[in-house]
Every structure is written in structure tokens, then in C-alpha cells.
């Protein structure tokens, strides 16, 4: 007799990635159960992860939960609307509560969704300096409360793995939100699709590929025991000084060298190139160790556009814009 699929707790199930996971996990043979403080069609139960009591009640009532994918967080855009204490409460205390519940209730694997924002100041070489190649060996240098609390939460994950043997995978994801850029100058420099396709070459990942990475984490965590990975569309560039200097001076030329079809696609659409690329996220470790197979790489997206297809996944469209906070104006306003 076949065993029922494992049940996966998805925290933050009303947000971008949480929604994507709730919509997709069943197609991978995983049964999701979503919690959030905000109601949505993809949230099964309103639960506050900062309350240990609520989490105890949740795991007591749902004994079939065997895996956790922890996406719930305060994000960088919340800096404009939330005090630093709220970041400590959600990103650190909330994560600590989940880790303690995981060890108490015998959870088999824990996947923590972190961010490339943990690298912070390591991502900002001055103009005229070559782009920085970012892989897992680069030490985090947080530059705001979001990056600082996510880095600290990663350390909590390592601590619980070390002390309790909890199989743990930390995924540092690059940007995947469909909203416009929060930087006015970048947002106004070119049309949205143009900017996001450029970003796939060095600092963006399609949300469908993030879901695939989460599934790989659930499946591989027991074997790996512990792992930390950058999840970003694999860059088309080679890692050498000439290329990295070229990204600082003329990234368009480097994009056309790496993917020759880029010229025809950009010319046909009247698209622009970025004036400078300051960093490149290298996700090759996730490809090698997790068995992650991202589909929306820069090269494949250029090919899709050349064939008249959309640059983004259908899942990106289904999830849509979620917003982050209720303010009167702004890219991340909830509608």
C-alpha cells in the first residue's frame, strides 16, 4: 500500500512565495498546509509564528506535518512601515519558535527561506571597480535591519541543526517579486519587463524556480544534513576579471557575448541595457548539491522571447502582486 504524501507546513502562505508553494507543491507529490497572519485563498489557518502557544496548538492539531518551509518574514519594504523591534519579533523570535516546535514535534526537515540581502555591503563596489562575484563563500555584511535579522535567523537554524541534528537547508533567494523596483531611478530607467529580464542575468530568479529549489531542499535535506545555497538564475557570464570589469563598464556587451540572441531580441523590442552591473550571484552550488534545475535562466528567457513567448512563468502570473504593507502610495502597497 502506498504511503500518503508528506505534509509540508508553509509559513507565510499569503505572501509571494508562500502562495506559489501552496499552488504548486501538490504537483510534486507534497501536501501543503499554509499558515499566515493574513487571510487568503492559500492559507488554511491564521497563525502568528511569534506566538509559541499558537504554534504548539497548530502542531498538536496537525500531527501529519513532517516538513517545514519557512517563508514568513518581514521584508526590506517593511522597513518603511515597521519598527526594528518588529523585525526582531518576526524574523528572529518567529524563526526560533518554529525551530523549537520542529524539535519538539519531530519534524523531519526544515527549509529556511533567507535572502541575498544578507550579503549587504559586500554587494556595493564603487563605480569603476569590477563587479563582485557572489557565492556562498562571501561573508554577510548586512546593511539594514532586514539583512541583519535574516542573517541572525540563519545562525539560529545552524544552531538547531548542530544541537538537535535537525536536517536543515537555508535558501538565500534573490529577488522574485513582480512589483516594480523600489528604487525610483531604476524603475523609471526602462520598462518593467526590460529591467527584470536584465536582472535574470545576475540578481533575479523566477518564482517557479524558487519553488523547485524548495522541493529539492525537502527531498535532499536528510541526505545533506545541512546546507546553505544561493537561489538565483544561473548567470550567463564566466567568472574572470575581464568579464567582471566589463560588467562595470558595458554590461550590454557582456550580455550579448554570453547570449548572442540578446542583440536581436533587445533590438526588436527597443529595449535598453543596464548602465552597470555591480554584482553577480552564483547559484552553481545549488545546481550541483541540491540537484536544482532552474528553467528560467537568462539564456532560456531570451530564447523564449525570440520565439514569441512570455519571459516569465505562468506561476508568476498566477501569484501576481501581493504587496507588503498598507500605505497611501508606493510600489509595495497592498491593493
N, C-alpha and C positions, 0 to 999 in steps of 0.2 A: 504494500500500500504506500502510495507516495505521501511524503510529508507536506503539510501546509507550508506556504511560503513564509519566510521570517517576517516579522512585523517591525517596521522601522519608525521610530519616533522622529518626526521632523519638527524642530522648533522654528518659530518664525514663519509659519506656514501661510501667512497672509502677505508676506513680502515677495520680492522678485524671485529669488532662488527657491524659497520655500514653496511658492506656488508652482514653479516649474517642476520641483521634485514631486509634489503631490499629484500633478498631472501626468507624470512620466514613470514613476517607479514601478507601477504595476506591469508595464510593458517589459520590464527587466526581471519579472518574477518576484518582486518585492512588494509587500503590502504596507502602505504608509498610513500613519496616524499623525495628524497635524495639530499642533498647539500654537496659540498666539494670544496676545492681549487684545488684538483687533479681530472682529468677526469677518469672515469671508466664506466664499463657497468652498474653499480648500482647507478650512480649519474645522476640525472635529470637536475641539474643546477649548474654551477660553481659559488659559492658564498663564500665570505670571511666574517666570522662572526665577525671579528674585525672592519668591516665597518657597522655602524648603517644605513647608506644610502642604502647599498645593501640589508640589511635585511628588511628595510621599503619597498623597491621595490618588494622584494620576497613576503611578506605577502599581499601587495596590489594586486599583480597579482594572488595569490593563496588563495582566501578568504575561501576556503573549509577546510583549515588546522585548526584542532581543538585541536591537541595534539602535544607535542614536546618531542622527545627522544634525548637528547643532549650527543652525544658520542665524538664529535670533541675535540681534545686536543693535546697538546704536551706531549709526554710520557717520562718516565725515560730514554730510549735510546737516546732521543733527547738532553740530557744534553751534550753529546759528540760533538754535531754539532750545537747547538743553544745557543745564549747568554741568560742570565737570563731575560733580557728585553723581549725576545720573549715569554717566559713562562708567564710573566705578561700580555702581549698583548693577547695571545690566550686563556689561561686558566682563566684569570680573566676578562679582558675587553670584550672578546668574549662572555663569560657567562653573563656578565652584559648587553650587548647589546641584547642578546636573551631574558633575563628576562624582560627587558623594552619593547621589542617588544611584548612579551607574554601578558603583562598587557594592552598594547595599543590596540592590535588586538583581545582581548577577548579569548585568548587560554584557554581551559578548564583544561588541566593538563600538568604538566612539570615533566619529569623524567630526573634527572641528573646522569650521569654515573661517579662516582668517583672511588676511588681505596683504597685497603687495605694498600697501601704505605703511606696513611695519618698517620697510626699508627707509622711509622718510628722507632725511637729509643726504643719504647715500645716493639719491636719485638726481641730484641737482648740481652737476658740474657747470661751471661758468661758461657762457658763450665763448667760443674759441678753443675750448677743451673738448677732446673727443668724447663721444657717448660712452656711458658706463654700461658694461655687460653685467647683468644682474642674475646670479644663480644662487643656490641655497648656501653657498659658502660666504656670501656677503652678510656682514653683521648688521642687524637692525639699528637704525638711528632715528627713532620716532621724532616727528616734529610737531605733533599736536596730541590732544587727549585721546582721540580715536586710535591713532597708531600706538600710543603708549599703553592703552588698556588692552588692545588686541595682542600686543607683544607679551604683556603680563599674563594674559589668559593662555597664550601658548605655553608659557612656563608652567602654569598650573596643570596643563594637560601632560607635560613631560613628568611633572612630579607625581601625578596619579599613576602614570604608566610605571614609573620607577618603583613606587611604594606598593602598588597593588597588582602590577602585571597587566593592567587594562590595555588590550590591543588598541592602539591609537594612531590615527592618521590626521595630520594637520595639512589643510589645503590653503595655501596663500593664493587667492584668486585675484586676477587683475580685473579691470572694470568690465562689467557686462550689462549695466543698466541701459535702457533705451532712451532715457531722458537726455536732453541736450547737455553739453558740457557746462559745469558750474562756473567756469572762467568765461567772462563776457567776451574777452578778446578772441579766445579760441573759438567760442560758439559763433561769433559773428564773422570769422575769417573765411568760412566756407560753408556750403550746405551740410546738413547733418550727416547724410549718408556718406558724403565725400570724406568728412573727418573721421567717422567711425571705421570706414574701410582702411584709411591710412593707419589708424590705431591698431588694427589687426596685425600690422607688421611688427609691432613692438610692445603694445601695452593693453590689449583688449582680447577678450575671449567671448565666443558666443555662449549664451546660457545653456543651449543644448549640450555643448561640450563640457560645461561645468557639471551638468547632471551626469554625464558619462564618467567624469572623474570621481564623483561621489559614489557611483555604483562600483567602480573599480576599488575605491577605498573600503567599502563594506566587504567586498569579496576578498580583498587581499590583506586586510588588517591583521588577521590571526597569523598569517604567514610572515608578514613583515614585522609584527610586534609593535614597532614604532617607526613612523616616517613623516617627514615634512617636505612638502612639494609646492613649487610654483605652478599655478594653473593659469596659463596664458597661451594664446595661439602661438605655436612654434614660430620663431622669427625666420624669415627667408634669407637672412644675412649670415655670412660667415663671421666667425669671431677672430678678427685680426685688426691690427692697428689702422691699416689703410681704410678699411670699411668703417670703423668707428670714427675716424677723423672725417670721412666723407659724410657720415650721418650728421655731424655737427655743421658741415658747410653746405651740403647739397643732398639732402635725403632722397629727393626725387630721382636723382641719377642712380643712387644705390638701389632704389626700388625697381627701377627699370632694368638694371643689370641682373638683379636677383630673379625677377619675373618679367621677361621681355614683353609679355602680353599687356603689361601695365600701361605702356605708352598708348596703344590703340584704344584701350578701354577708357582711359582718362581723357584722351583727346576727343573721343566720340561723345562723352558726357560733358565736356567742357570743365572737367574737374581740375582742381589745383593740387599742388604738393605742399607738404609742410615746409616751413622755412628752416626747421631744425628738429632733430630727434636727439634727446639728451640721454635716453636710457633704452636698453633692450632687455626684456625679460626672457630668460632661457628656461623653457619647461621640459628640456630633454630628459631630466631625471624622472619626471612623472611618466613620460612615454616609456622609458626603459624599465623602471621598477614597478610601476602600477599597471603597466600594460594599457595605458590610456591611449586612445586612438582618436584624436580631435579631427573633426571633419571640416570645420570652418577656418582653415588656415588662410593666410593672405593669398597664397598662390591659387588655392582652390576657389576662393571667393572671386578672384579676378577671372578665373575660368568660368564661373557661374555667370558673372556679369557679361562676359563675352558671348555667352550662349543665351542671353536674354532672361536669365533667372534673377530672383531676388538675392541680395548679398547676405541676408540674414535667414535664420531658421524659422520654420513655421512656429516653433515653440516660443521664440522671441515675440512673435506677433500675438500669440495666444495670451502670454503673460501680460504684455503691454506695460504701460507706465503705471507704477504703483504709488509714487510719491513717498515722501519721508515724514513730512510734518505739515501741520496746518498753519500756514502763514498767508498774508494777503497777496504776496507776489513771489515769484521765484520759480526756477526750473523744477524744483523738487516739491512744489506744493501739491498736497493731496487734492484731488478733484472729486 
